[in-house]
Amino acid sequence: MVPVDDTALAVTDTGGPGPSVLYLNGQFASQRYWRRVIAELGSGYRHITYDMRARGRSRRSAAAASFEAHVGDVGAVLAARGVERPILVGWSYGAPVALHWAGRNPGRVAGVVSVDGAYPYDFGYAEERIRRLWHRSRPLLPVLSTMGMAAKMSAEQHARSNIELNEVYAALDPVFDSVTCQVRYVVATGANLGGGRDEMESMRAALTPVLARHPNVRMSAKVAGSHGRILSKDFRAVADAVRELAGAPRSPGRRST
């Protein structure tokens, strides 16, 4: 456990001399979602995963809904494990966390892999709509948290987290100007639990002008898997994006999209 502020983060570190990879989870997910990516990359890498505040095995925290707290925790985990210049791999919520940390710490990141996340898109959701959805889910939250689909937080904390994340996405475009390392996107298709197919595709389309303006940002692959199943079904594409940033060969038979 890595103590930070009023919490302690459950961290798993494989150790080893290879390139260090720090995995940043989806908004309410736990570190177990990365197991297939890690198995695909194998022992040639040092794999570090952790449960964010109030997720998985980590302890509760008053700041568990705060995006800024989660960005700060990246540095705390790296410092505790003695890791320098990792590749940051973020899925969904973890993708903008990775980009923000990389932008604020130039020269300290070897690269970023964004797994169907960190699109500069304004959802335009009304705050009350989000609050209603989470408050209706209150009876299910204890069960959902054990499934890696919710955190050990109140319905209001869940709602605040979603509202803030929408604001983060809407304000993401300038962040790319501060990211100097190489960034690779693995883009899914189809719908998500929180958004329909059309909305999700509109969100992904917001990446196109980013690719045109920033030569260090590229699409590594667009896969057939959905947002929620990309780490279980398209883990090889995610692993290949890591290999690309590490200067290693891609898996046999796979080509960049």
C-alpha positions in Angstrom: 0.0 0.0 0.0 1.2 3.5 -0.8 0.0 6.1 1.7 -1.2 9.4 0.1 -3.1 12.1 2.0 -6.1 10.5 3.7 -5.9 7.2 1.8 -3.6 4.3 0.8 -3.4 3.0 -2.7 -3.1 -0.7 -3.5 -0.1 -1.0 -5.8 1.2 -4.0 -7.7 4.7 -3.9 -9.1 6.3 -6.8 -11.0 9.7 -5.3 -10.8 12.4 -6.1 -13.4 14.9 -4.2 -15.5 12.7 -3.7 -18.6 10.8 -0.5 -19.6 8.4 0.6 -16.9 4.7 0.8 -17.7 2.2 2.4 -15.3 -1.4 1.5 -16.0 -4.2 4.0 -15.2 -7.7 2.5 -14.8 -11.1 3.4 -16.0 -13.1 5.7 -13.8 -14.5 3.1 -11.4 -12.4 0.1 -12.5 -9.7 -1.8 -10.6 -6.2 -2.9 -11.7 -7.4 -6.4 -12.5 -8.6 -5.2 -15.9 -5.0 -5.0 -17.2 -4.1 -8.6 -16.7 -4.4 -9.6 -20.4 -2.4 -6.6 -21.6 0.3 -7.4 -19.0 0.4 -11.1 -20.0 0.7 -10.2 -23.7 3.7 -7.9 -23.0 5.3 -10.4 -20.7 8.3 -10.3 -18.4 10.3 -7.9 -20.6 8.6 -5.0 -19.0 8.1 -3.7 -15.5 4.4 -3.5 -15.0 2.9 -1.2 -12.3 -0.8 -1.2 -11.6 -2.8 0.3 -8.8 -6.3 0.9 -7.6 -7.3 4.6 -7.5 -8.7 6.1 -4.3 -11.8 4.2 -3.1 -11.5 1.7 -5.9 -10.6 -2.0 -5.6 -8.4 -2.6 -2.6 -7.5 1.0 -2.0 -8.9 2.9 1.0 -11.7 5.4 1.0 -10.8 9.1 0.6 -12.6 12.4 0.8 -11.0 13.4 -2.5 -11.9 10.2 -4.3 -14.1 12.0 -6.8 -11.5 14.6 -7.7 -9.7 14.5 -11.0 -6.8 16.6 -9.6 -6.3 14.1 -6.8 -6.0 11.3 -9.2 -3.5 13.2 -11.4 -1.4 13.9 -8.3 -1.5 10.3 -7.2 0.4 9.3 -10.4 3.5 11.1 -9.1 3.0 9.6 -5.6 3.0 6.0 -7.0 6.0 6.6 -9.2 8.0 8.2 -6.4 7.1 5.3 -4.0 8.2 2.7 -6.5 11.3 4.6 -7.6 10.2 4.8 -11.3 11.5 7.3 -13.7 10.2 8.0 -17.3 7.5 5.4 -17.5 5.2 4.7 -20.3 1.7 5.8 -19.1 -1.2 3.6 -20.3 -4.6 5.0 -19.5 -8.0 3.5 -20.3 -11.1 5.7 -20.4 -10.8 8.0 -17.3 -7.1 7.0 -17.0 -6.3 8.5 -20.4 -6.8 12.1 -19.6 -5.1 11.5 -16.2 -2.1 10.3 -18.2 -2.1 13.2 -20.6 -2.4 15.8 -17.8 0.4 14.3 -15.8 2.6 14.1 -18.9 1.8 17.7 -19.8 2.7 18.9 -16.4 5.9 16.8 -16.2 7.8 17.3 -19.5 10.7 15.0 -19.8 9.5 12.6 -17.1 7.3 10.4 -19.4 8.6 8.0 -22.1 5.2 8.0 -23.8 1.4 7.8 -23.4 -1.0 5.2 -24.7 -4.6 6.4 -24.6 -7.0 3.5 -24.7 -10.4 4.9 -26.0 -10.2 8.0 -23.9 -8.9 11.6 -23.7 -11.0 13.0 -26.6 -11.4 16.8 -26.6 -15.2 16.6 -26.7 -18.0 18.6 -25.0 -20.8 16.2 -23.9 -23.0 19.1 -22.9 -24.7 17.0 -20.2 -26.9 18.8 -17.6 -25.6 18.3 -14.1 -29.0 17.4 -12.7 -29.4 14.6 -15.3 -26.1 13.0 -14.1 -27.1 13.4 -10.5 -30.5 11.8 -11.1 -28.9 8.8 -12.8 -26.4 8.2 -10.0 -29.0 8.7 -7.2 -31.2 6.1 -8.9 -28.3 3.7 -8.7 -27.7 4.1 -5.0 -29.1 0.7 -4.0 -26.7 -1.0 -6.5 -23.5 0.8 -5.6 -22.2 -1.7 -3.0 -22.6 -4.6 -5.5 -21.3 -2.5 -8.5 -18.2 -1.6 -6.5 -17.3 -5.3 -6.0 -17.6 -5.8 -9.8 -15.3 -2.9 -10.6 -18.1 -0.8 -12.0 -18.5 1.7 -9.1 -16.3 3.1 -6.3 -16.6 3.0 -2.6 -18.2 6.4 -2.8 -21.7 8.0 -2.3 -24.0 8.6 -5.2 -23.3 12.3 -5.0 -19.5 11.6 -5.2 -20.0 9.5 -8.3 -22.1 12.2 -9.9 -19.5 14.9 -9.1 -16.8 12.7 -10.6 -18.8 12.3 -13.9 -19.6 16.0 -14.0 -16.0 17.0 -13.5 -14.8 14.4 -16.1 -17.1 16.0 -18.7 -15.5 19.3 -17.9 -12.0 17.8 -18.2 -12.9 16.4 -21.7 -14.3 19.8 -22.8 -11.1 21.6 -21.8 -8.7 19.0 -23.1 -7.6 20.5 -26.4 -5.0 22.9 -24.9 -3.4 20.1 -22.9 -2.0 18.5 -26.1 0.1 21.7 -26.6 2.0 20.9 -23.3 2.6 17.2 -24.0 6.0 16.8 -25.6 6.3 13.0 -25.5 4.9 10.5 -28.1 1.2 9.7 -27.7 -0.5 6.7 -29.2 -4.3 6.1 -29.4 -6.1 2.8 -29.5 -9.6 3.6 -30.5 -12.7 1.4 -30.0 -16.0 1.4 -31.9 -19.6 1.2 -30.8 -21.4 2.3 -27.7 -20.6 2.4 -24.1 -22.7 1.9 -20.9 -22.8 5.7 -20.5 -23.2 6.7 -24.1 -24.9 5.5 -27.4 -23.0 4.6 -30.6 -23.6 8.0 -32.3 -22.4 10.0 -29.3 -19.3 7.8 -28.8 -18.4 8.0 -32.5 -18.8 11.8 -32.3 -16.5 11.8 -29.4 -13.9 9.7 -31.2 -14.1 12.0 -34.3 -12.9 14.9 -32.1 -9.5 13.2 -32.2 -9.0 13.9 -36.0 -8.0 17.6 -35.7 -5.7 16.7 -32.8 -3.9 14.2 -35.1 -3.6 16.9 -37.8 -2.1 19.5 -35.4 0.2 17.4 -33.3 2.8 15.2 -35.1 3.7 13.4 -31.8 0.1 12.2 -31.4 -0.9 9.3 -33.6 -3.5 6.6 -33.9 -1.9 3.2 -33.3 -5.1 1.2 -34.0 -8.8 1.3 -34.4 -10.3 -1.9 -33.2 -13.7 -3.6 -33.5 -14.1 -4.0 -29.8 -16.4 -1.8 -27.7 -15.2 0.7 -25.1 -16.0 -1.6 -22.2 -14.4 -4.7 -23.7 -11.4 -3.3 -25.3 -8.9 -4.5 -22.7 -10.3 -8.1 -22.8 -10.9 -8.4 -26.5 -8.3 -6.1 -28.1 -5.4 -6.3 -25.5 -2.9 -7.1 -28.3 -3.6 -3.8 -29.9 -2.9 -2.0 -26.6 0.2 -4.1 -26.1 1.4 -3.2 -29.6 1.0 0.5 -28.8 3.2 0.1 -25.8 5.8 -1.8 -27.8 5.8 1.0 -30.4 6.7 3.5 -27.7 9.3 1.2 -26.2 10.9 0.7 -29.7 10.0 -3.0 -29.7 8.5 -5.0 -32.6 4.7 -5.3 -32.8 3.1 -8.7 -32.4 3.3 -10.9 -35.5 0.6 -10.3 -38.0 -0.5 -6.9 -36.7 -0.2 -3.6 -38.6 -0.8 -0.1 -37.6 -4.2 1.3 -38.7 
